[in-house]
Amino acid sequence: MSSPRLQPVLTAAEMALVDQVAELTGAKRTDVIKNALAVYHWFVRQALTGSRVVAHKATGEQVALETPELAAIEGRGNRLSPGELGVLAKELAAASDPVAAARLKERITRGFYGI
């Protein structure tokens, strides 16, 4: 008796994307999904083992994502002092550009937690 096949639950938009990638690459839809899962598995493994993963934001900015374990090993190096956080908070309050404000919010959060 064979075991039942597991099928991922995909939205209509996700299925359309799978179909487009399959058509562009000449691959079967199942291979496209397997490859996507392999990439996802790699990303999760990198995050769990304490590696650094670089993400590209829509603004073009690169952000290094790190696990808490790696941040703890690096220690104080990335944590901002209360004075440094205060300066950033004042800059945030004066910021009129939404993109600049978003960058400042992210810097404050990362500086507070030391990541």
C-alpha positions in Angstrom: 0.0 0.0 0.0 1.5 3.4 -1.0 1.4 6.4 1.2 -0.8 9.3 0.2 0.9 12.1 -1.6 1.0 15.4 0.2 -0.1 18.4 -1.9 0.8 21.9 -0.8 -2.2 24.3 -0.4 -1.5 27.2 -2.7 -3.5 30.3 -3.4 -4.6 31.0 -7.0 -1.9 33.7 -7.3 0.8 31.2 -6.0 -0.4 28.5 -8.5 -0.3 31.1 -11.3 3.3 31.9 -10.3 4.2 28.2 -10.2 2.7 27.8 -13.7 4.7 30.8 -15.0 8.0 29.5 -13.6 7.2 26.1 -15.0 6.5 27.5 -18.4 9.6 29.8 -18.4 12.0 27.0 -17.3 10.4 24.1 -19.1 10.1 22.2 -15.8 7.2 20.3 -14.4 5.0 22.1 -11.8 6.0 19.5 -9.2 9.7 20.3 -9.8 9.1 24.0 -9.4 7.4 23.4 -6.1 10.2 21.0 -5.0 12.8 23.6 -5.8 11.0 26.3 -4.0 10.8 24.1 -0.9 14.5 23.3 -1.2 15.3 27.0 -1.1 12.9 27.5 1.8 14.6 24.6 3.7 18.1 26.2 3.0 16.9 29.6 4.3 15.5 28.0 7.5 18.6 25.9 8.1 20.8 29.0 7.7 18.7 30.9 10.2 18.6 28.1 12.7 22.4 27.5 12.6 23.2 31.1 13.4 24.2 32.2 9.9 23.7 35.6 8.5 21.2 36.0 5.6 21.2 39.2 3.5 17.7 40.3 2.4 17.0 42.9 -0.2 14.2 45.4 0.6 11.9 47.0 -1.9 13.9 50.2 -1.4 17.0 48.5 -2.7 18.6 48.5 0.8 20.3 45.3 2.0 19.6 44.1 5.5 21.5 41.3 7.2 19.1 39.0 9.1 20.7 37.2 12.0 19.5 34.7 14.6 19.3 35.8 18.2 22.0 33.2 19.0 24.4 34.9 16.6 23.5 38.4 17.9 24.2 37.2 21.5 27.6 35.9 20.5 28.5 39.2 18.9 27.3 40.9 22.1 27.3 44.6 22.7 28.8 45.4 19.3 25.4 46.2 17.7 23.5 47.4 20.7 23.0 51.2 20.9 23.3 53.2 24.1 20.3 55.1 25.5 21.9 58.3 24.2 22.3 57.0 20.7 18.8 55.7 20.7 17.6 59.1 21.8 19.4 60.9 18.9 17.7 58.5 16.5 14.3 59.0 18.1 14.7 62.8 17.7 15.6 62.3 14.0 12.6 60.1 13.6 10.3 62.7 15.2 11.7 65.3 12.7 11.6 63.0 9.6 9.1 64.0 7.0 10.1 61.4 4.4 8.3 58.1 5.0 11.2 56.0 3.6 13.7 57.8 5.9 11.3 57.4 8.9 11.0 53.6 8.2 14.8 53.3 8.1 15.1 55.1 11.4 12.4 52.9 13.0 14.2 49.8 11.9 17.6 51.2 13.1 16.1 52.0 16.5 14.6 48.5 16.8 17.8 46.8 15.7 19.9 49.0 17.9 17.7 48.5 21.0 17.9 44.7 20.7 21.5 44.6 19.5 20.8 42.9 16.2 
